[in-house]
Amino acid sequence: MSEASVGLTFITCLLVGSSVGLLLGNLEAGGAVGLLSGILSIVLFRKGKK
């Protein structure tokens, strides 16, 4: 997977996590969940690349 698509996946995870947090009334927790899932997706994509 290219670096651009991995970055796009990370940004998407952040936006989805923040949106869910905003809907549930806790933006900070949603952002933290989005950040964690974004970092995990980067790790998984880089692991598959090697």
KEMI-369448 format. One record per residue (C-alpha): x negated, y, z; residue number from 1. Coordinates in nm, 4 decimals. Last residue first. Layout:
N
<atom px="X" py="Y" pz="Z" num="NUM"/>
...
# end
This chain:
50
<atom px="-0.7765" py="-0.5838" pz="0.4935" num="50"/>
<atom px="-0.4561" py="-0.4264" pz="0.3576" num="49"/>
<atom px="-0.2199" py="-0.6289" pz="0.5770" num="48"/>
<atom px="-0.3810" py="-0.4868" pz="0.8902" num="47"/>
<atom px="-0.3554" py="-0.1365" pz="0.7476" num="46"/>
<atom px="0.0174" py="-0.1763" pz="0.6905" num="45"/>
<atom px="0.0727" py="-0.3203" pz="1.0391" num="44"/>
<atom px="-0.1264" py="-0.0464" pz="1.2110" num="43"/>
<atom px="0.0532" py="0.2271" pz="1.0173" num="42"/>
<atom px="0.3910" py="0.0731" pz="1.1021" num="41"/>
<atom px="0.2967" py="0.0557" pz="1.4679" num="40"/>
<atom px="0.2009" py="0.4232" pz="1.4667" num="39"/>
<atom px="0.5344" py="0.5169" pz="1.3125" num="38"/>
<atom px="0.7284" py="0.2975" pz="1.5574" num="37"/>
<atom px="0.5541" py="0.4667" pz="1.8493" num="36"/>
<atom px="0.6088" py="0.8149" pz="1.7100" num="35"/>
<atom px="0.9768" py="0.7463" pz="1.6441" num="34"/>
<atom px="1.0222" py="0.6120" pz="1.9971" num="33"/>
<atom px="0.8494" py="0.9203" pz="2.1387" num="32"/>
<atom px="1.0615" py="1.1493" pz="1.9240" num="31"/>
<atom px="1.3764" py="0.9764" pz="2.0439" num="30"/>
<atom px="1.2658" py="1.0136" pz="2.4053" num="29"/>
<atom px="1.1942" py="1.3825" pz="2.3578" num="28"/>
<atom px="1.5215" py="1.4503" pz="2.1742" num="27"/>
<atom px="1.7465" py="1.3141" pz="2.4480" num="26"/>
<atom px="2.1106" py="1.3884" pz="2.3683" num="25"/>
<atom px="2.1997" py="1.0603" pz="2.1982" num="24"/>
<atom px="2.2393" py="1.2247" pz="1.8576" num="23"/>
<atom px="1.9146" py="1.4166" pz="1.9040" num="22"/>
<atom px="1.7308" py="1.1006" pz="2.0032" num="21"/>
<atom px="1.8638" py="0.9220" pz="1.6966" num="20"/>
<atom px="1.7497" py="1.2102" pz="1.4786" num="19"/>
<atom px="1.4076" py="1.2222" pz="1.6444" num="18"/>
<atom px="1.3540" py="0.8511" pz="1.5886" num="17"/>
<atom px="1.4674" py="0.8733" pz="1.2251" num="16"/>
<atom px="1.2444" py="1.1736" pz="1.1598" num="15"/>
<atom px="0.9371" py="1.0184" pz="1.3188" num="14"/>
<atom px="0.9883" py="0.6869" pz="1.1387" num="13"/>
<atom px="1.0263" py="0.8721" pz="0.8079" num="12"/>
<atom px="0.7049" py="1.0668" pz="0.8716" num="11"/>
<atom px="0.5169" py="0.7409" pz="0.9306" num="10"/>
<atom px="0.6649" py="0.5754" pz="0.6216" num="9"/>
<atom px="0.5643" py="0.8769" pz="0.4116" num="8"/>
<atom px="0.2127" py="0.8518" pz="0.5472" num="7"/>
<atom px="0.1956" py="0.4830" pz="0.4565" num="6"/>
<atom px="0.3305" py="0.5669" pz="0.1107" num="5"/>
<atom px="0.0650" py="0.8310" pz="0.0593" num="4"/>
<atom px="-0.2180" py="0.6059" pz="0.1776" num="3"/>
<atom px="-0.1339" py="0.3451" pz="-0.0815" num="2"/>
<atom px="0.0000" py="0.0000" pz="0.0000" num="1"/>
# end
